[in-house]
């Protein structure tokens, strides 16, 4: 099975711009989660989608949004970029069944640098 | 909030020494997962514990889940240079949320 793929792998943007990151989960996985990883804060949960619905949301401002398509692929968008948004953005997919949390398979991440 | 605290933040050991990282939650967890992230890589799933008091072993790695399901530990016996990386615990709460600790970075010196 192919693993989780994320595009692009690297991105440089300017403050005030917006960015869209893409994630393709493992075939058959319907849950997709997004995390922001920075050296000081570790892995911070952004949101999780299951069957095109946002099921959980972390404590991030409204500038961070996401969506999931019918084929389980997911995108996240960050508008009005700030310097502090520079981070590694990780996507993880999970097989998932109702009422339980399953192991997450992480993609390689998108390294976003905001200048 | 439903936070998971992990200590220590860093650990530097000589090859052959043991290593332990601890994870604590103020609320009861439905399960706990452990991940390893090598430098420059992405987190890779190691194991999931679900039952109170559960202990699981993977070669030199021993994972424990506390009786109250509020804490967990990962112990590595006789570390090797291949053990270098950051170890994360992730606590599962009701409603599918999975909260990661900040991780313990392990450095092993030959």
HADDOCK unambig.tbl for C-alpha pairs under 7 A between the chains (distance, minus, plus):
assign (segid A and resid 41 and name CA) (segid B and resid 102 and name CA) 6.46 0.50 0.50
assign (segid A and resid 42 and name CA) (segid B and resid 102 and name CA) 4.56 0.50 0.50
assign (segid A and resid 42 and name CA) (segid B and resid 103 and name CA) 6.74 0.50 0.50
assign (segid A and resid 43 and name CA) (segid B and resid 100 and name CA) 6.18 0.50 0.50
assign (segid A and resid 43 and name CA) (segid B and resid 102 and name CA) 6.47 0.50 0.50
assign (segid A and resid 45 and name CA) (segid B and resid 99 and name CA) 6.98 0.50 0.50
assign (segid A and resid 56 and name CA) (segid B and resid 97 and name CA) 6.60 0.50 0.50
assign (segid A and resid 99 and name CA) (segid B and resid 96 and name CA) 6.72 0.50 0.50
assign (segid A and resid 100 and name CA) (segid B and resid 96 and name CA) 6.11 0.50 0.50
assign (segid A and resid 101 and name CA) (segid B and resid 92 and name CA) 6.43 0.50 0.50
assign (segid A and resid 101 and name CA) (segid B and resid 96 and name CA) 5.42 0.50 0.50
assign (segid A and resid 103 and name CA) (segid B and resid 45 and name CA) 6.44 0.50 0.50
assign (segid A and resid 104 and name CA) (segid B and resid 45 and name CA) 6.71 0.50 0.50
assign (segid A and resid 105 and name CA) (segid B and resid 44 and name CA) 6.94 0.50 0.50
assign (segid A and resid 106 and name CA) (segid B and resid 42 and name CA) 6.44 0.50 0.50
assign (segid A and resid 106 and name CA) (segid B and resid 43 and name CA) 6.27 0.50 0.50
assign (segid A and resid 106 and name CA) (segid B and resid 44 and name CA) 6.89 0.50 0.50
assign (segid A and resid 107 and name CA) (segid B and resid 42 and name CA) 6.86 0.50 0.50
assign (segid A and resid 108 and name CA) (segid B and resid 41 and name CA) 6.82 0.50 0.50
assign (segid A and resid 108 and name CA) (segid B and resid 42 and name CA) 5.63 0.50 0.50
